[in-house]
């Protein structure tokens, strides 16, 4: 390996992962920083020269990477979750996609000046939006109503649909150029669809059977899954050119919707692989750009972007949402949010390479135009989405919901108390133990089966009404990592976890604890083990309305020193999570949720001053203390 090749490979890794990390720290769309890093590595500094580094392998490497990314998109697609939004999403990815294609084609033809055949290809490329850009924006602006779900599922579905349409359009254009008859063109499209779908289904089915029969050891399941994806892509592409993209997408969809085996570990693996591929691919593709081709687009490229954003997207949403339950503000927000992402860039680069091989006139405009659209849409939508939600009155008020990590029995009891008492807008449990999740569902509690540390959890959890995290698992490391992960989303003041099991041994390094963990719940000694033992001995959760006649001091006398205050509810309904560091003293007018031991019938003088009388105590008990 030459020194220049080593520098190029190292630059791709360092700049790609570094851009992802910096985007997380700055709360910016990662794609934007990846593109900037690619420009820096390629046209500006020349650190990365993909054509020299990969040579003839560039085309198959990019193609295979796109196939794996589309497999990742398919894995996130669970069709049963679309029941309530099926019609709107279906229209967006069918009629809406067609309108976007037509508008993009006409804009490329009349504004950019491409040939009509090449304009058809460009219009098809911009059908896609992309969950890798849409989902982070939605998590950032948190619009209310159904609009978040619509945009999420459109972004997931439109990638494979748009990429497949683009592939078929490209094959059609090349077939016409070669003089094939129209019926042969249609036959070729049908063969591409059939080959891709069949191979994807077969590959997915065979992989499921291998996993179901335990013919693959645990440590090889992820590598074997990747092997099947690569094999399916290659086989389909060899049978019918460009059928590999469809094959990997269909394989991912099949795995996501079958119920014979769990593919959670595969999903986690694809998340890690996806980050690496996304980062590397963006650096490589952006590094191939030439500054002169970008400058040559000039106002024509900006005009194309404007037509796509201000005419194509709004028209597609307007037609697709006619008669839908979406409000006008939700439709407007949907019409003004359609950023393009990695699939658009990858498909455009892939097509440019293929058109270059056949020396197709004008192909060199495709990639610069795509990068211009991606950078423009990500920048504009990323900076305006928050203001747009406020303007359309879709912004969420202060989120009061609780995300509880851990679905053990006593965590469920806490959730029940909060829900039954009407103390919290939304409570959601998350656990990776299926038995605990099943038990919580039987109790009627909202629960998600996922690891809180996976991207799956972020995709499946609707955080639009959730603003606080309670990490209640028995694993200190999981609690701490969950707290760190959600600090940027909820803020450090709203991220809580149980005290560390070995907190006594770490008192000398308080600064390290505060930096690495969330706020300690309930008290410095109230660990998971402590709570587990208390519940095993019969402790229960009580809700007590504190009054002037029955103040906090009376509560303490009644339940004794073992009572642990957990939450406070103000008269306004605001919920306060009690911690070791807030020093809150409950007062009259508040409702206290506490962990208490069953107590015997109290004497009057133990609870209320003697001059209050026994009748007052009885009245206070009936009115204020309930399970």
Order of alpha helices (4+ residues) and beta strands (2+ residues): alpha-alpha-alpha-alpha-alpha-alpha-alpha-alpha-alpha-alpha-alpha-alpha-alpha-alpha-alpha-alpha-alpha-alpha-beta-alpha-beta-alpha-beta-alpha-beta-alpha-beta-alpha-beta-alpha-beta-alpha-beta-beta-beta-alpha-alpha-beta
